[in-house]
Amino acid sequence: MPPRVTHTQQDNILTMDVENDLFGGGTDNNYTSGVRLSYMDMGSHIPLAGRWLADILPGFGINDTTSLTYSLGQNLYTPDDIQTRLQNPDDRPWAAFLYGSMGMITTTDNHTDEVELTLGVVGPAAFGEQTQKFIHRHLSDSPMPKGWSNQLDNEPGIMVGWQREFPRFLAGDIGPLFWTISPHVGATLGNIYTYANTGFSIRLGPSSEAWQDEPMRVRPSMPGSGFFEYPENHWSWYLFAGIDGRAVARNIFLDGNTFGDSYSVNKKTLVGDANAGVAFTYGKTRVSYTAVYRSREFDTQDEPQIFGAINLGYRF
């Protein structure tokens, strides 16, 4: 949700997002880990492909707010019992996803659009086994995972995602504070995920830094560009919360490989997230924590999942 800038005011934001179930429910299963490194180039030159895309998307306009984003990430998914070598047929398959993304964010009239193309790979080529074993051996006291031989096979992945948010649909002041309620809608299409989503977010913070946006997160998630302003008094804060509901047609991490046989479970068609978090900004650096409650994603899942996201952003 970047405000209007000119090319002489061009700025960049580097963001690291680390999501883990240990940060929330203290578990080690389902969506167990996600890491995403993102770079936002504000006021950048938009390539020809981006201008062509803007022409075919209704209401997507290229202007002084338009920014490019580039991301690299890895997600890990495991069943409840990671200490057995056998795959439980009633539990989700082992899976990892290694990917790169390129996107555009623009604010036009009363809405902000995000569009993102993601290319990656699922399977042993995503290095999920090596990543989890390294973390459990050197960075945590968690038991060693033993079931990665059951993971999904190698498969290239592609997704195109779009989200539209209305950042000041409802807004007002409470003394020195500024609040907003921002609904959103979106859709993602691909062999990794295919879903439609909608929801809203609530933000509360100082009026002097009203153009804060939520942290950029691992998809699927609430909308968030990761943009933040320089604090007027050198440091600042804000609170945020929201919900996001998804109608899911495909989730490769539950449905299994697209073009071959693999382990799979019966997924839930409707999945919801509830989020709440806090962000602190000091100078050019912002750190935030988000707690996420995710409803059950497949029929035989024992209970909903809680995980946390720690996000570090730096403007330069």
QUINOR-V422984 format. One record per pair of residues at least 6 apart in sequence whose ideal C-beta (glycine too) atoms are under 6 Angstrom apart, sorted by the first residue. I is the first residue (numbers start at 1). J is the second residue. D is the distance in Angstrom with one decimal. If there is no record, write none. Layout:
BEGIN
i = <I	I>
j = <J	J>
d = <D	D>
END
This chain:
BEGIN
i = <1	1	1	1	1	2	2	2	2	3	4	4	5	5	5	7	10	11	11	12	12	13	13	13	13	14	14	15	15	15	15	16	16	17	17	17	18	18	19	19	19	19	20	21	21	21	23	24	24	24	24	25	28	29	29	30	31	32	32	33	34	34	35	35	36	36	36	37	38	38	38	39	40	40	41	42	44	46	46	50	54	54	60	61	65	65	66	67	69	70	71	72	73	74	75	76	76	76	77	77	78	79	79	79	80	82	83	83	85	85	87	87	90	92	92	93	93	94	94	94	94	95	95	95	96	96	97	97	97	98	98	98	99	99	100	101	101	102	103	103	104	105	105	106	110	111	111	112	112	113	114	115	116	117	118	119	120	121	122	122	122	123	123	123	123	125	129	132	136	136	152	152	153	153	153	155	157	157	158	159	159	159	159	160	161	162	162	163	163	163	164	165	165	165	166	166	167	168	169	169	169	170	171	172	176	177	178	178	179	180	181	182	183	184	185	186	187	188	191	192	193	194	194	195	195	196	197	197	199	199	199	200	201	201	202	203	204	205	205	206	208	209	209	209	211	212	212	213	213	213	214	214	214	215	215	215	215	216	216	217	217	222	222	222	226	228	228	231	235	236	237	238	239	240	241	242	243	244	245	246	248	248	251	254	254	254	255	256	256	265	266	267	268	268	271	271	272	273	273	274	275	275	276	277	277	277	279	279	280	284	284	285	286	287	288	289	290	291	292	293	294	295	296>
j = <112	167	213	225	227	42	65	67	227	211	64	65	42	43	64	43	43	42	315	41	316	40	226	313	315	39	314	38	216	226	313	37	312	36	217	311	35	310	34	218	307	309	33	27	32	307	308	291	306	307	308	306	142	78	80	305	77	76	78	76	75	218	73	74	71	73	218	72	69	71	216	70	67	69	68	67	68	62	66	104	60	62	113	108	106	107	106	105	103	102	101	100	99	98	97	96	128	132	95	253	94	88	91	92	91	145	143	146	146	147	150	263	300	254	265	152	263	147	148	150	151	151	152	253	126	128	120	122	126	120	121	126	118	120	119	116	118	117	115	116	115	114	225	113	166	164	166	165	167	164	163	162	161	160	159	158	157	156	152	155	157	152	153	154	155	154	148	145	142	144	257	262	257	260	262	257	191	192	190	188	190	192	193	189	188	186	187	184	186	223	185	182	184	223	182	183	182	180	181	182	183	181	180	179	207	204	207	210	204	203	202	201	200	223	198	197	196	195	258	252	251	249	250	246	248	247	244	246	243	244	245	242	222	242	241	240	239	212	238	236	232	229	231	236	229	228	238	224	225	227	222	224	240	224	226	288	311	224	226	224	309	242	244	275	313	281	286	281	282	281	280	279	278	277	276	275	274	273	272	271	269	271	267	265	267	298	264	262	264	298	299	298	296	297	295	297	295	292	294	293	290	292	291	288	289	290	286	288	287	314	315	314	313	312	311	310	309	308	307	306	305	304	304>
d = <5.0	4.9	4.0	5.8	5.8	5.6	5.3	5.8	4.6	4.8	4.6	5.3	5.9	4.8	5.7	5.2	4.3	5.1	5.9	5.7	5.6	4.3	5.8	5.7	5.3	5.6	5.1	4.5	5.2	4.5	4.6	5.5	4.8	4.5	5.8	4.8	5.5	5.1	4.0	5.4	6.0	4.3	5.2	4.7	5.3	4.3	2.9	5.8	4.1	4.1	4.0	3.7	5.4	5.6	4.6	4.9	5.9	5.2	5.2	4.3	4.6	3.8	5.9	5.4	5.6	3.8	5.0	5.1	5.8	4.3	5.2	4.9	5.5	5.1	4.7	4.5	4.8	5.5	6.0	5.5	4.7	5.1	5.0	4.0	5.6	4.2	4.2	4.9	4.4	5.6	4.2	5.3	5.6	5.0	4.5	5.3	5.0	5.8	4.4	4.8	5.6	5.7	3.7	5.5	5.8	4.3	5.3	5.7	4.9	5.7	4.0	5.4	4.2	5.9	5.5	5.8	3.7	5.6	5.6	5.2	3.9	5.7	4.7	4.7	3.8	2.4	5.7	5.3	5.6	5.5	5.6	3.8	5.3	2.8	5.9	5.3	4.3	5.5	6.0	3.4	5.4	5.1	5.0	5.5	6.0	5.3	5.2	4.9	5.6	5.3	4.7	4.9	4.8	5.6	4.4	5.7	4.6	5.7	5.4	4.8	5.5	5.5	5.1	3.5	5.8	4.9	3.8	5.2	4.5	5.6	5.4	5.1	5.3	5.8	5.9	5.4	6.0	4.3	5.0	5.7	3.3	5.1	5.8	5.4	4.0	5.8	5.8	5.8	3.4	4.8	5.6	5.5	4.1	4.7	5.8	5.5	4.8	5.5	6.0	5.8	5.5	4.1	4.5	5.9	5.8	6.0	4.2	4.5	4.8	4.9	5.5	5.1	4.3	5.1	4.8	4.9	4.7	5.6	4.8	5.1	5.9	4.3	4.0	4.6	4.5	5.0	5.7	4.4	4.8	3.8	5.7	5.9	5.8	3.3	5.1	4.8	4.8	5.8	2.8	5.7	4.2	4.6	6.0	5.0	5.6	5.3	5.2	5.9	4.8	4.4	6.0	3.4	5.5	5.3	5.5	4.9	3.8	5.2	3.7	5.7	6.0	5.3	5.3	5.6	5.4	5.7	4.8	5.1	4.7	4.5	5.1	5.4	5.5	5.5	4.2	5.2	5.1	4.7	4.7	4.9	5.9	5.7	5.5	5.4	4.1	5.3	5.5	3.9	3.4	4.4	4.5	4.9	6.0	5.6	5.6	5.5	4.7	5.8	5.2	4.4	5.6	5.3	5.5	5.7	5.6	3.6	5.8	3.7	5.7	6.0	4.4	5.3	4.4	5.4	4.6	5.7	4.3	5.5	5.4	5.5	4.8	5.1	5.5>
END
